[in-house]
């Protein structure tokens, strides 16, 4: 049996907070628990053969405690788990016998404090990637999974990088351009909800829409990361989520996580483990 691949998970807490991860959400007149992909992964590593294929070494988040914007978005969560407060997973969550909290590493993307046209922003982003790579190197990462990371990576995923084709993303939408269900970018779920209502958003700043034939399904893609927005080669996707035009954004998010994204994460990691086994090398 191959040695378990060392897995590193990278995310933005502010994205999980927007989903109200780890909390009960209103769902069609009742409530349902919003499990985060990280909590799902912990369960899969504990209870399925994925735990023999992977060892979770670190959970990295890029949120910036010095950013007023990040502080506001994480006001109900904070930057570290507390047993008596909201968090994105239960405070006693274990993965492979270890508290998940012991794996948390903060590498703040501080360059985001700067205006988009600030000349110090590009070198600031390069510094963030250097710090991220140093943590990946320390963890001896074989495979890196991005979940809701609100940063587009540059040098880390270019062909010259040792992490080229070793960084994958789990995206709550189909990313294939030739699919009628394609939903890339940060607004993938909202885009799908508009699609079910017979609308296409043509300007996300003004929210201008145009009429289109309704599209009543969405899914999730597990794909390699390149320098674009959800444009990397698809490893697999799952089209398993029906959309009701009356769904709220959180209801659709819950449905898509449970019916498409979680299966895509589990199946995608299994596919990568199979590739590693057959090639006798890191993914």
N, C-alpha and C positions, 0 to 999 in steps of 0.2 A: 504494500500500500504506500503511495507517495506521501512524503512529509506534507502536513497541512500547509497550504499557502497562507502567508501572512497578509491579513486584510486590514486596510485602513479605511475608515468611513469619514467623509468630509461633508459638512452641511453648514447652512446658515440658520441659527436659532430663530431669527426673525421671520423666516419663512414658515417654520413649524408653528410659531406663535400665531401667525395669520390663520393657520388651519385650526387653531385651538387644540393642538395636539396634547394628548394626555388628559383631556377633559371630556365631559359629557356635553353634547351639542343638541340643540333642538332638531328633531327629525320627525316631520309629518305628524305633529301633535304629541309626540312623545320625546324620548331622549335616546341617543346612542353614544357609545364611547368612541372617541376619535383616536384610534391608535396611530402613532407615528410610524413611518417606515423603519426607523431605528429600533423601536420596540418590536416590530414584526421580525426584523432580522435577528434580534437577540433570541426570540422564541424559536426561529428556524435553526439557529446554530445550536440551541439547547436540545431540540426535540426531533431533528431530522438528520439524514446523512450529510447535510451541509456542514455539520459540526465536525465531521471527520475530514472534510476537504479544506476547511478554513479555520484559522485562528484569528479572532479579532484582536488587533494589537493596539489600536488607538481610535478615538472618535474626536475629530478636529472640527472646531467651528470658528468662523471668521468674524463673528460679531465684535464690535468695537466698544468697550466700556467707556471710552472717552468721547463717543459720538452722541450728541443730543438726540439725533434721529433714531439711533439704535436703542438708546435708553427708553425713548418713548414707545417704540415698537415692542420692547421686552418688559414694559412696566408691570405686566401681570405675571411675569416669569422670572426675571432676573437672569444672571449669567451663570449661575451655579445652582445645582439642585438643593432644595431644602425640604426636609420631611414634612413640614407643616404648610408649605406653600405650593402653588401651582408649579408643575414642571412638565416637560414634554413626554415623560414616561414615569411610571410609578417609582418612588424614591428607593424602593428595595429591589429594583430590577437587577437580576444577575444575568451574565452571559458567560457560558462555559465555566461557571463556578466563581466568577469575579464580579464585584459590583461594577455596573456600567460607569458609575461616577468616577471610578478610579482610572478609567481610560480617557476621560475628557481632557482635551488640550485646546487652549485658546490661542489662535494665531490671528490677531485682529487685522483686518484689511483697512488700516488706518488711512490709506490714500483716498478712501471714499469721502473723507471730510472735505477734501479740496474740490473747488469748482471743476467742471468737466474740461474747461479750457485752460486750467492752471498748468504751467510748464513743469511743475514738480509732480504732477499726477502720474505720468508714465514712469519716471524712475521710482516713485512710491509703489506703483504696482509691481515693478520688477523686484523691489525689496520684499514685498509680500510673498511673491513666488519663491524667492530665495529662502525665506524663512519656512515656507511650507515644504519646500524640497528638503531642507535640513531635517524636519520632523519625519518626513517619509523615509529619508535615509536612515535616521536613527531607529525607526521601527522596522527597517529592512523590508519595506512593503513589497510584496509580490503583486498585489492588485489593490487599486484604489477605487472606491465607489463614491461617486458624488450623488448627494440627495438634496435637491433644492439649494445648491450653492449659488448664491446670487452674484457670482463673479465669473467672467469669461477668462479662462486660462490662456496664456500665451506660450512662453518658452517651455513650460513643463510638458506640453503635448505635441511639440514639434518633432519631426522625424529624428533630429539629432539627440533628443532627450532620452535618457535611459528609461523614462516612464512613458515613452511613446507606445500606444496600444496596450498600456497597462493601467490606464485610467478610463473608467466607464461611468456612465450616468444613467440614473433611472428617472424617466421623464413621464409626467402624468398626461400623456397625449401621444398619438401616433406621429412619428417624425418623418416617415417616408413621404417624399414630395409627390410620388405617383399615387398616393392613397387619397381617396375622396374624404377620408377622416383625418387628414393631416392637421395637427395642431402643435406648432412649435412655439417656443418662447415662454416668457413669464406669465402670459395671460392665457395659457392653454385651456385651463378649465373654464374660465369665463368665456373664452372664444367658443368652446364647445356648447356652452349653455345658450349663448346667442344663436348658434347654429341650429339648435333644436327649436328655437323660436322663429326660424325662418329669416334670420338676420346675419349679415356679415359686417363686422366692425372694420371700417376702412380708414379710420383715424382714431388711434387710441388716446390722443390728447383731447380731442373734442367729443369722442365717443359717437361720431357720425356713423350711421349704419346704412346698409343697402339691403333690399329684399333679396332673398335667395330661397331655393327649395330647402325645406327643413332636413337636417342631418341628425338622426336620432340615436347615434351611437358614438362612443369615444373609447379610448383605451390607454395603453401605456407602452413605451418603448425602452428597451435596455440597449444602450449603444455606446460605441467608443466615443471619446471626447476629442474633438479637434478644436481649431481656433474660431469656429463659427458658433451660431446659436442653435444648439440641438441638431447640428448638421453632420455629425459623425456617422460612420458606418453602423447600420443597425445589426445587432447581434440577434435579437428576437423582439417581437412585439405581441401584445395580447389585446385583442379587440373584444372586450367582455362587458362593457358598461352601456346599458340602455339609459337614455336621457328622457325625462319628462319635462315638457316645456314649463311646468309649474314648479320644478325643482328650485330650491335655493342653492346658492353657491356652495354652502357647507354640506348640504344633502348630496349634491353631485360629487363633491370632493370625497365624502365618505364612501359613496357607491363606487367611485372609480378606484380609490385605494383598495377596497376589499375585493372588487371583481376583476381588476386589471393590473394595477401597479404592484400589489403584493405578489400575485402569481408571476408577473414579469421579473420581479427581483429574484424570487426563488428559482425560477427556471433559468434566468440569465446567469446566475451564479453557478448553477449546476452545469450549464453549457460551458462556462469558462473552466470549471474544474475538470470536465471531460476533455477539453482541449489540452489542458495542462498535463493530464494523465497520458494522453496519446502522444504528446510531443516530448514528454519527459523533461519539461522545463517550466519556468514560471509563465503565467498567462501572458 
